[in-house]
């Protein structure tokens, strides 16, 4: 598999794994990308525009997830036990 295809697949899989909060898949992707980073790049006509577009989608997903994660942290940090006992 070419570097371009590996990067595109990793970005697509990362967006999907983040959408379903699949930590195991995210860790597997991280290991794959670590291995890919250690390989010698081959000039196989990388379509940089496609890769950058997928990177931008991932950045947008992460940016919009930040407020949701902050809300979850606030909710998790609250002591909601008293609310349910009433």
GUTIKOL-229711 format. One record per residue (C-alpha): x, y, z; residue number from 1; residue in three letters. Coordinates in steps of 0.25 Angstrom, whole numbers. Example, Ala and Ser with C-alpha at 12.3 -4.5 7.8 and 13.67 -1.06 7.14 Angstrom:
<rs>
c1  c2  c3  num  residu
49  -18  31  1  ALA .
55  -4  29  2  SER .
</rs>
This chain:
<rs>
c1  c2  c3  num  residu
0  0  0  1  UNK .
5  14  -4  2  UNK .
8  25  7  3  UNK .
-3  33  1  4  UNK .
-13  22  3  5  UNK .
-9  19  17  6  UNK .
-10  33  21  7  UNK .
-24  35  15  8  UNK .
-28  22  21  9  UNK .
-23  26  35  10  UNK .
-29  39  34  11  UNK .
-43  33  30  12  UNK .
-42  23  41  13  UNK .
-38  33  51  14  UNK .
-50  42  48  15  UNK .
-59  29  49  16  UNK .
-53  24  62  17  UNK .
-54  38  69  18  UNK .
-69  38  65  19  UNK .
-71  26  72  20  UNK .
-61  28  83  21  UNK .
-53  15  80  22  UNK .
-40  16  88  23  UNK .
-35  3  83  24  UNK .
-36  6  68  25  UNK .
-30  20  71  26  UNK .
-18  13  78  27  UNK .
-16  3  67  28  UNK .
-16  15  57  29  UNK .
-6  22  65  30  UNK .
3  9  65  31  UNK .
1  9  49  32  UNK .
5  23  48  33  UNK .
17  21  56  34  UNK .
22  10  47  35  UNK .
19  18  35  36  UNK .
27  30  40  37  UNK .
39  21  41  38  UNK .
38  16  27  39  UNK .
46  23  16  40  UNK .
36  32  8  41  UNK .
35  28  -7  42  UNK .
31  38  -17  43  UNK .
19  31  -22  44  UNK .
12  44  -27  45  UNK .
5  47  -14  46  UNK .
-8  55  -16  47  UNK .
-5  65  -5  48  UNK .
-18  72  -7  49  UNK .
-26  60  -3  50  UNK .
-18  57  9  51  UNK .
-19  72  14  52  UNK .
-34  72  12  53  UNK .
-35  59  20  54  UNK .
-26  66  31  55  UNK .
-35  78  31  56  UNK .
-47  69  33  57  UNK .
-40  63  45  58  UNK .
-36  76  51  59  UNK .
-51  81  50  60  UNK .
-56  68  57  61  UNK .
-46  70  68  62  UNK .
-49  85  69  63  UNK .
-64  83  70  64  UNK .
-62  71  80  65  UNK .
-55  80  90  66  UNK .
-67  87  95  67  UNK .
-75  74  96  68  UNK .
-63  68  104  69  UNK .
-63  80  113  70  UNK .
-78  78  115  71  UNK .
-76  64  119  72  UNK .
-65  67  128  73  UNK .
-74  77  135  74  UNK .
-85  67  136  75  UNK .
-76  56  141  76  UNK .
-70  65  151  77  UNK .
-83  69  158  78  UNK .
-89  61  169  79  UNK .
-102  56  162  80  UNK .
-105  46  172  81  UNK .
-113  56  181  82  UNK .
-122  59  169  83  UNK .
-126  45  166  84  UNK .
-129  42  181  85  UNK .
-139  53  183  86  UNK .
</rs>
